[in-house]
Amino acid sequence: MELFDRQFDEIRDYLHQMRAAGKTREMSYARNIEWPSGNNRNLVLAGDTAVELGNPRDESISLLLWTNDSDKIKDSRITLVGPDLQESVGKRLPFGKIVFIGGSLFNADNAYDRYRELEGIRYDMDLKGYMMRAVSQYQREWSRVSWEAIRNGLSFVILGSALIERLREKQYVSTVEVIFVTSSPEDVLSLKGIGTQAAGIINAMNKMAEEMSFDCDTCEYIDVCSDVTALRSMRDALVKRRMTQNG
């Protein structure tokens, strides 16, 4: 079930442009990260903040896209477009985070449930000194990094590796790639169009799964579904399931 072919290609093009401009660093997943847990009490107050990412007054985008074609994913790669945390002390940065997930078990019957499960993991990072607030419906993520975390060496390799490790706990996840963008408001803003496309697909999927609404003529996502074959397959599968349940 391929929902995001176009978005994968557009983000690869974006990274090619960033790489050509000398803005990217590619890093590998660090196994067995030993960063301490915050015990779900990761409150970082303004006075304790060394670096702030995606403040509501700044550009921010957060996306999670998946595919059954694991060859589309550069497994275990963490790409940073812009400065790392240690290079940004005392600054407020725009922030983009894109998570690519590859697996072999995403289909019309389970895509919605698995998306919700993975989305929960993406926003459930319990790392001491790292406070995250997310508004998934607006594709935004706002984080604060404490002075103590900076002194202890927190970096995007650690953040990305911890996320990869958590996502790989799911048996249906075989490959994960993470992209961070901190370079400029313009570079984050360049991803907004892709995010809008992805949001339309996800919102259409959510509407079908949550509301069990299949009246295409009155649906605000009719253009999205017309353009994405996998959404039509999902609709057909859900209609069939409802008919079976109703006897």
C-alpha positions in Angstrom: 0.0 0.0 0.0 1.9 3.0 -1.3 0.4 6.3 -0.1 3.4 8.6 -0.2 5.4 7.9 -3.4 5.3 11.5 -4.6 6.4 12.8 -1.2 9.3 10.4 -0.9 10.6 11.6 -4.3 10.1 15.2 -3.5 12.0 15.0 -0.2 14.8 13.1 -1.9 15.0 16.0 -4.4 15.0 18.5 -1.5 17.9 16.6 0.2 19.8 16.6 -3.1 19.5 20.4 -3.3 20.6 20.8 0.3 23.5 18.5 -0.2 24.6 20.5 -3.3 24.5 23.6 -1.2 26.8 22.1 1.3 24.2 22.1 4.1 23.9 18.4 5.0 25.7 16.0 7.2 24.9 12.3 7.1 25.4 10.2 10.2 24.8 6.6 11.2 22.5 5.3 13.9 24.4 4.8 17.2 23.5 1.5 18.8 22.7 1.0 22.5 22.3 4.7 23.3 22.8 5.1 27.1 21.2 8.4 27.6 19.3 8.6 30.9 15.5 8.6 31.0 13.7 11.7 32.3 11.2 9.4 34.0 8.5 11.3 32.1 9.3 14.5 33.9 11.1 16.3 31.2 10.1 19.8 32.0 12.6 22.3 30.7 11.8 25.9 31.8 12.8 28.9 29.7 15.7 29.7 32.1 17.1 26.2 31.8 16.9 26.1 28.0 20.2 26.0 26.1 18.6 25.4 22.6 15.1 25.8 21.5 13.7 24.0 18.3 10.5 25.0 16.5 9.2 27.7 18.8 5.6 28.6 17.9 7.0 31.9 16.5 9.4 30.0 14.2 9.0 27.6 11.3 8.4 24.0 12.2 7.3 20.9 10.4 7.2 17.2 11.6 6.3 14.4 9.2 6.1 10.6 9.4 5.8 8.8 6.1 5.9 5.0 5.5 6.3 2.6 2.6 6.3 -1.1 1.9 9.3 -0.6 -0.4 12.2 -0.7 2.1 14.6 0.1 -0.8 13.3 3.7 -0.6 14.7 4.0 2.9 18.4 4.6 3.7 18.2 2.4 6.8 19.8 3.7 10.0 20.8 7.0 8.3 20.4 10.3 10.2 20.7 13.4 8.0 21.1 16.8 9.5 20.5 19.9 7.4 22.0 22.7 9.4 23.8 23.1 12.8 23.8 20.4 15.5 22.7 21.1 19.1 26.3 21.7 20.4 26.8 24.4 17.7 23.6 26.2 18.6 23.9 27.0 22.3 21.8 30.0 23.3 19.8 30.0 20.0 16.3 29.5 18.9 16.2 27.5 15.7 13.6 26.6 13.1 13.0 22.9 13.1 12.0 20.2 10.7 11.9 16.5 11.5 11.0 13.8 8.9 10.8 10.1 9.7 10.8 7.6 6.9 9.6 4.1 7.9 9.9 1.0 5.7 8.0 -2.3 6.3 6.3 -5.1 4.5 3.0 -5.3 6.3 1.2 -2.0 5.7 -2.0 -2.7 3.9 -5.5 -1.2 3.5 -6.8 -3.0 6.6 -4.1 -2.0 9.0 -2.5 1.2 7.7 -4.6 3.5 9.9 -4.0 1.6 13.2 -0.3 1.3 12.5 0.1 4.9 11.7 -1.5 5.9 15.0 0.8 3.5 16.8 3.9 4.9 15.1 2.8 8.4 15.6 2.5 7.8 19.3 6.0 6.5 19.5 7.4 9.4 17.5 6.1 11.8 20.2 7.0 9.6 23.2 10.7 10.3 23.6 11.7 10.2 27.2 15.3 11.6 27.2 16.5 13.6 30.2 16.9 17.2 29.4 14.8 17.1 26.2 11.3 18.4 26.4 9.0 18.0 23.4 5.6 19.4 22.7 3.9 18.4 19.5 0.7 19.4 17.7 0.4 16.6 15.2 -2.7 17.9 13.4 -0.6 21.0 12.5 2.5 19.0 11.7 4.5 21.0 14.3 7.1 20.0 16.9 8.5 22.3 19.6 11.4 21.2 21.7 13.7 22.5 24.4 17.1 21.2 25.3 18.5 21.9 28.8 21.9 23.3 29.6 22.7 20.0 31.4 21.8 17.9 28.4 24.1 20.1 26.2 27.0 19.8 28.7 26.5 16.0 28.7 26.7 15.9 24.9 23.1 15.6 23.6 23.1 15.7 19.8 20.9 14.9 16.8 22.7 11.5 16.5 21.5 10.6 20.0 17.9 12.0 19.3 17.7 10.2 15.9 19.2 6.9 17.2 16.8 6.8 20.2 13.9 7.3 17.9 15.1 4.7 15.4 15.6 2.2 18.3 12.0 2.8 19.6 10.4 2.4 16.2 12.3 -0.8 15.5 10.6 -2.4 18.5 7.6 -2.9 16.2 7.9 -6.2 14.3 6.4 -4.7 11.1 9.1 -2.0 11.0 12.2 -3.1 9.1 13.9 0.2 8.2 14.0 3.7 9.6 15.6 6.9 8.4 15.5 10.3 10.2 16.0 13.8 8.7 16.5 16.9 10.9 16.5 20.5 9.5 17.8 23.4 11.5 19.5 25.5 8.8 17.0 28.4 8.1 13.3 29.3 8.2 13.4 29.2 4.4 14.7 25.6 4.3 12.0 24.4 6.7 9.3 26.4 4.9 10.4 24.6 1.6 9.0 21.4 3.1 5.6 22.8 3.9 4.1 22.0 0.5 5.1 18.4 0.9 3.7 18.4 4.4 0.4 19.7 3.1 0.1 16.9 0.5 1.0 14.3 3.2 -1.5 15.8 5.6 -4.3 15.6 3.0 -3.6 11.9 2.5 -3.5 11.2 6.3 -6.6 13.2 6.9 -8.5 11.3 4.2 -7.3 8.0 5.7 -8.4 9.2 9.2 -11.8 10.3 8.0 -12.5 6.9 6.4 -11.2 4.9 9.4 -12.6 7.0 12.3 -15.9 8.2 10.8 -16.5 5.2 8.4 -17.6 7.9 6.0 -17.6 6.7 2.3 -19.8 9.3 0.6 -17.2 10.5 -1.9 -19.4 13.1 -3.5 -19.6 15.1 -0.3 -16.1 14.5 1.1 -13.6 17.3 1.2 -10.8 14.9 0.3 -12.3 13.7 -3.0 -9.4 15.2 -5.0 -6.8 13.6 -2.7 -8.4 10.1 -3.1 -8.8 10.6 -6.8 -5.0 11.2 -7.0 -3.8 8.4 -4.7 -4.7 4.9 -5.8 -3.9 3.4 -2.3 -6.6 5.5 -0.7 -9.2 4.1 -3.0 -8.0 0.6 -2.1 -8.3 1.4 1.6 -11.8 2.7 1.0 -12.8 -0.5 -0.8 -11.3 -2.6 2.1 -13.2 -0.6 4.8 -16.5 -0.8 2.9 -16.1 -4.6 2.5 -15.3 -4.9 6.2 -18.3 -2.9 7.2 -20.6 -5.0 5.0 -19.2 -8.2 6.5 -19.7 -6.9 10.0 -23.3 -5.9 9.2 -24.0 -9.3 7.7 
